[in-house]
Amino acid sequence: MIENFFSGLPFFVCLFWLILFILQYKQLDPAKKFFTFFLLTCTFLYFSHAVYFHRYVYLYSLIESFYTFCSLAVYPLYYLYICKLTSIKQFNLKSYWVILPALILGVLSVMFYGMMNEVERISFVEYHFFKKTDGLDSLSFAEKAQEVRIIATKTLFIIQLLPVSFFGYQKLSHFNREVSNYYADTENRTLAPVQKLLLVFILFAIFSGTANLLGREFFIRESWLLVIPSLIFGSMLFWSAT
């Protein structure tokens, strides 16, 4: 019961804020409107986490590709939110290039799963994500390609975390100095929210990198450990949306 609660905690936090932001969407400033899309991505990401930790193997086999996209897109989207918050420039299509790797790997994942029949897909997910089977014999091309894609996803998450964190931190620090020096209050921006975003951004980067290195398999083996990341990410997501 406790495990079920904590596995869904970040999802319900994201869903709560997403509903509030949607209800107030017309009154939001441009940055907050963009943050709504970040919340939508986080909501699906943590819904996928909840499905995983509830061990709904069949459902997870259907949504794992979307989880791949969301897990790789969430930090680039947060970076774009920071860009929106700290600049008056309008986004164009080129501005969204940072989510291209997430889109490519998400589409590849859909393609490779599409090449498998239902039995192959479920067996693949059971072994690679839940360790319910001893191993897979005579892998098909799609299964081998999907294994490479999984490794690429984990590697890319860490690789993109570094530049996204660095440049996001730079933008927030620069804007923080501008506000502090000139006491600007453009579009209701104040110093305190920027300082909060700086702290949240750093904490997100540290805890996400640590969780990625440990892997979700670590937490599914020792389910009581799930309480720690659920409280951390749930709290930070709630704080970042206030």
Long-range contacts (C-beta under 8 A, 24 or more apart in sequence): 2-227, 3-53, 3-223, 3-224, 3-226, 4-54, 6-226, 6-227, 6-230, 6-231, 7-49, 7-50, 7-53, 7-54, 7-226, 7-230, 8-46, 8-50, 9-230, 9-231, 9-234, 10-42, 10-46, 10-49, 10-230, 10-233, 10-234, 10-237, 11-43, 11-46, 11-47, 11-49, 11-50, 13-46, 13-234, 13-237, 13-238, 14-39, 14-42, 14-43, 14-45, 14-46, 14-237, 15-43, 17-237, 17-238, 17-241, 18-43, 21-241, 29-187, 29-188, 30-84, 31-81, 31-84, 31-85, 31-187, 34-80, 34-81, 34-84, 35-81, 35-241, 37-77, 38-74, 38-77, 38-78, 38-81, 39-241, 41-70, 41-73, 41-74, 41-77, 42-70, 42-74, 42-237, 44-70, 45-70, 45-71, 45-74, 46-233, 49-216, 52-129, 52-216, 52-220, 53-216, 53-219, 53-220, 53-223, 53-226, 55-130, 55-220, 57-122, 57-125, 57-126, 57-130, 57-132, 58-122, 60-125, 60-129, 61-113, 61-121, 61-122, 61-124, 61-125, 64-109, 64-113, 64-125, 64-129, 65-106, 65-109, 65-110, 65-113, 66-106, 68-102, 68-105, 68-106, 68-109, 68-149, 68-153, 69-102, 69-103, 69-105, 69-106, 69-109, 70-102, 71-102, 71-153, 71-157, 72-99, 72-101, 72-102, 72-105, 72-106, 72-153, 72-156, 72-157, 72-160, 73-99, 73-102, 73-103, 75-160, 75-161, 75-164, 75-165, 75-204, 75-208, 76-102, 76-160, 76-164, 78-164, 78-168, 78-201, 78-204, 79-164, 79-167, 79-168, 82-168, 82-171, 82-172, 82-197, 82-201, 83-171, 85-175, 85-189, 85-194, 85-197, 86-171, 86-172, 86-174, 86-175, 87-171, 88-186, 98-160, 98-164, 101-156, 101-160, 105-149, 105-152, 105-153, 105-156, 108-145, 108-149, 109-146, 109-149, 112-142, 112-143, 112-145, 112-146, 112-149, 113-142, 113-146, 115-140, 115-141, 115-142, 116-140, 116-142, 116-143, 116-146, 129-216, 129-217, 130-220, 131-217, 154-212, 154-215, 157-208, 157-212, 158-209, 158-212, 158-213, 161-205, 161-208, 161-209, 161-212, 165-201, 165-202, 165-205, 168-201, 169-198, 169-201, 169-202, 172-197, 172-198, 172-201, 173-198, 196-239, 196-240, 197-240, 200-236, 200-239, 200-240, 203-232, 203-236, 204-236, 204-240, 207-232, 207-233, 207-236
